[in-house]
Amino acid sequence: MPGLDGLRGLAVLAVLGYHLGIGWCPGGLLGVGVFFTLSGYLITDLLLSHWDRSGRLGLGDFWLRRARRLLPALYVMLAVVTAWVALGDPGRLADLRGAVLSAIAYVGNWWLIDQHVSYFARFGPPSPLGHLWSLAIEEQFYLAWPWLLLIGLRLVPERARALAIRPRLAGLTLLAAAASAIAMAVIYEPGFDYSRFYYGTDTRAFAILAGAALAMVWPSRLVSGAIANRARLLLDGAGFAGLAGIALLVRLTNPYSAFLYPLGLVLLSLATLLVVAAAAHPATATGRALAVRPLRWIGVRSYAIYLWHFPIIVLTTPSLAEGPGAVRGVLQAGASFLLAALSWRFVEEPARRGEIGRALRRLRERGLGLRWLGRRARVAVAATAALLLLDALALAGARPPGPVHSIFAPTLIQASARSSLFELPATSEEVEALERAGAGPRSRRTACRSVVHIGDSTSLGLTSPDYIPRRRERIEARYAQVGVRHERFEISGATSIVETLPGGVNAYEVARGLRAHGYRGCWVLALGTNDTADVYVGSNVGLDERVERMMSVIGNQPVLWVNVRSLVRSGPYAEANMERWNQTLLEACARYPNMRVYDWAHDVKPAWFIPDGIHYTTDGYIARARLIARALARAFPAVGESPTCVIR
């Protein structure tokens, strides 16, 4: 079925385009859903064909073929990526160890769920192995589905038919698919951690089961070249409609679209079913269109392209790269195709044909000696042994894994916030210049004697000795310098005004609790970074309402909002989203006489950001602490009144 190879090619190109940041395929990750449905069809079709011929599923032979097809290429990629990271960026080994071990066991999706990897609550770079979650789901399907299918074949009776189709079993399979889609709908909640419903085998199974149901009523072995013109036109109409549906979903959605979960993904599965049904028939124009040689070449190597493309993109994208980078993207795509071709030629095909097993048998027969090998083969064996030894040492020496990062995150190379690579020497002078230009005399003091500072992860470094070693430069000392006598800090990563992650509390509830205990004083709210991301991914609470909620609980007490900025170009944390939040603050400031806005977005320098484009270097946090305190003094001065709503 060469048309299905072409469909594979289109699916992997969509995924590649998404990870390269190509603007015309914001929903390119939907290619994974196409793979799921196609795999469900092909694997079930293969098993049922064996059953109809022999009365059994041939599970031992099936699993052996799957292992030969999938494992060698995966293990080679894991070995190369581990060595690459160990030699080029050993600081990332801690995150990599868990990813490697879970990938080997094909439980990477559940490992990511256990790590609570949110698609938009993480700022660091994605793991180079973050894409393997989908392969884990497929491998779990290969292991569990044959047993379930066997039970169904034995227990679900079908009417005697000339054609070996199984509509009753297909109906039960579709019921299971519906249960999976309903589970996704129940678990999904906009603005919260996406990991459970997006990575879960149970919540993604409907795409695979849809393909399996099609194989039960449209088996490839019963599709012949002879077909009436009317039936062929009907098939082609369905096939091209399915292709159009896939294209529209890829073009008009993105991974944060609430429409996808699950409605959009269900529609994607239905569209893929139409394409598969048409392309499986050799007489259709759909199959011929998808079977063009370039697409077939890509489709045949789609597994290796998928394996290699993401590590290449993650590990070769420079820090804070501005935009996708056309030349870099072409080179990354070319490298992905090249490594995929090499993998197909020297790893996958030899393994599939059993050549590796035969070589190992010859090795055993000759006493495990290497003298019988040629010179090039001995060099290859030695290089492989050295590579595996390096991987073992690297993974064994890695620290316990910390937080991992989402496949949706920007492809940025992470560095410590205090790395000397990012501590630029001119920062202190820039801070002094900003103070001279906008913060007024050093003697300026605030009327605020008590301050509550509520912030998200962009405030964590303000109070941390890990970021600001000298106590006098931390924000509590800076507040004291402008006349504040009592400070209280309510700072937590991923904080927003509305949403609450497991084990956390939102800013609104924090403020309500403080007011309930009688707090009166000034407020500094360094919020908005996560709120604008939550709205972007589909929260039903808008930006205006978020500000109004905080102002309603604060009442008429003085409040200074610190606006936001990022260097991220796309996704929930894009600078365009931050600008919308800042505009919302300006509009609110005109309505509330007790509100001021510190224009941090105007004062912050690009050099103060670490490579995630959201958080700050040590110099950045030192500057942020000083400037927020100076802004508070100017917003609510001890003498006189603030001259303007916006403080710079």
Helices and strands as residue ranges (DSSP letters): H 2-19, G 28-30, H 31-54, H 59-88, G 90-92, H 93-104, H 108-114, G 130-132, H 133-155, H 167-187, H 195-199, H 201-217, G 220-222, H 229-252, G 258-260, H 263-279, H 285-290, H 293-300, H 302-316, H 326-343, I 344-348, H 349-352, H 355-365, H 375-397, H 427-434, I 435-439, E 450-455, G 457-462, G 471-473, H 475-481, E 486-491, H 507-516, E 522-526, H 529-536, H 543-554, E 559-562, H 575-589, E 595-598, H 600-603, G 606-608, H 618-635, E 646-647
